[in-house]
Amino acid sequence: MDRTEFVIVTTLILFVAFLLGWFASWLIHRVARVTQSDMSELDQMAHALHEAEEARDQALSYLHEREQELTSQLQQAEAELRAAMDGLRDARQDAEELRSYIERTNAQ
């Protein structure tokens, strides 16, 4: 093979490689092309995601408020229970004192 044939074969190989690269690039862009309907669908999904995040934030806010309310009610109920138990203990002590007083007065 002389010099001219070598240049022609090299030129043909490079040209075929260029054509294959260009065809592969065109094919990838053709397959991966984003259509307008895809973009509108993505916009709708983004909007739905945004609404879902807002709803989640509102639900979390409501949950925290409700938890604070219930904690407050529980603390209030516990305080009332302690007061009632203290009152009951005092009433039992008073009743016991009255029983012992009545028994002493009846014994005399």
C-alpha positions as CSV (number, residue, x, y, z in Angstrom):
1,M,0.0,0.0,0.0
2,D,1.5,3.3,-1.1
3,R,1.0,6.7,0.5
4,T,-2.0,7.8,-1.5
5,E,-3.9,4.6,-0.8
6,F,-3.1,5.0,2.9
7,V,-4.4,8.6,3.0
8,I,-7.6,7.5,1.1
9,V,-8.3,4.6,3.5
10,T,-7.6,6.8,6.6
11,T,-9.9,9.5,5.2
12,L,-12.7,7.0,4.5
13,I,-12.3,5.5,8.0
14,L,-12.4,8.9,9.7
15,F,-15.4,9.9,7.5
16,V,-17.3,6.7,8.5
17,A,-16.4,7.3,12.1
18,F,-17.7,10.9,11.8
19,L,-20.9,9.7,10.2
20,L,-21.5,7.1,12.9
21,G,-20.9,9.7,15.6
22,W,-23.3,12.2,14.0
23,F,-25.9,9.5,13.6
24,A,-25.5,8.4,17.2
25,S,-25.8,12.0,18.4
26,W,-28.9,12.6,16.2
27,L,-30.5,9.4,17.5
28,I,-29.9,10.3,21.2
29,H,-31.3,13.8,20.7
30,R,-34.3,12.3,18.9
31,V,-35.0,9.7,21.7
32,A,-34.3,12.1,24.6
33,R,-36.2,15.0,23.2
34,V,-38.6,16.6,25.7
35,T,-42.0,17.5,24.2
36,Q,-44.3,20.2,25.2
37,S,-46.8,17.7,26.6
38,D,-44.0,16.3,28.8
39,M,-43.1,19.8,30.0
40,S,-46.8,20.5,30.9
41,E,-47.0,17.2,32.7
42,L,-43.9,18.1,34.7
43,D,-45.4,21.4,35.5
44,Q,-48.6,19.7,36.7
45,M,-46.6,17.3,38.8
46,A,-44.5,20.1,40.3
47,H,-47.7,22.0,41.2
48,A,-49.3,18.9,42.8
49,L,-46.1,18.3,44.8
50,H,-46.1,21.9,46.0
51,E,-49.8,21.6,47.1
52,A,-49.0,18.3,48.8
53,E,-46.1,19.9,50.7
54,E,-48.4,22.8,51.8
55,A,-51.0,20.4,53.0
56,R,-48.4,18.4,54.9
57,D,-47.1,21.6,56.5
58,Q,-50.7,22.6,57.5
59,A,-51.3,19.1,58.9
60,L,-48.1,19.3,60.9
61,S,-49.0,22.7,62.2
62,Y,-52.5,21.4,63.2
63,L,-50.9,18.4,64.8
64,H,-48.5,20.5,66.9
65,E,-51.3,22.8,68.0
66,R,-53.5,19.9,68.9
67,E,-50.7,18.2,70.8
68,Q,-50.1,21.4,72.8
69,E,-53.8,21.7,73.6
70,L,-54.0,18.1,74.7
71,T,-50.8,18.4,76.8
72,S,-52.3,21.5,78.5
73,Q,-55.6,19.7,79.2
74,L,-53.7,16.7,80.6
75,Q,-51.6,18.9,82.9
76,Q,-54.8,20.6,84.0
77,A,-56.5,17.3,84.7
78,E,-53.5,16.0,86.6
79,A,-53.5,19.2,88.7
80,E,-57.2,18.8,89.4
81,L,-56.7,15.1,90.3
82,R,-53.9,16.0,92.7
83,A,-56.2,18.6,94.3
84,A,-59.0,16.1,94.5
85,M,-56.8,13.5,96.1
86,D,-55.5,16.0,98.6
87,G,-59.0,17.0,99.4
88,L,-60.0,13.4,99.8
89,R,-57.0,12.7,102.0
90,D,-58.0,15.7,104.2
91,A,-61.6,14.6,104.3
92,R,-60.6,11.1,105.4
93,Q,-58.4,12.5,108.0
94,D,-61.2,14.7,109.3
95,A,-63.6,11.8,109.2
96,E,-61.1,9.7,111.2
97,E,-60.7,12.5,113.7
98,L,-64.5,12.8,114.1
99,R,-64.8,9.1,114.6
100,S,-62.2,9.1,117.3
101,Y,-63.8,12.1,118.9
102,I,-67.3,10.5,118.8
103,E,-65.9,7.2,120.2
104,R,-64.2,9.2,123.0
105,T,-67.3,11.1,123.8
106,N,-69.4,7.9,123.8
107,A,-66.9,6.1,125.9
108,Q,-67.0,8.7,128.7
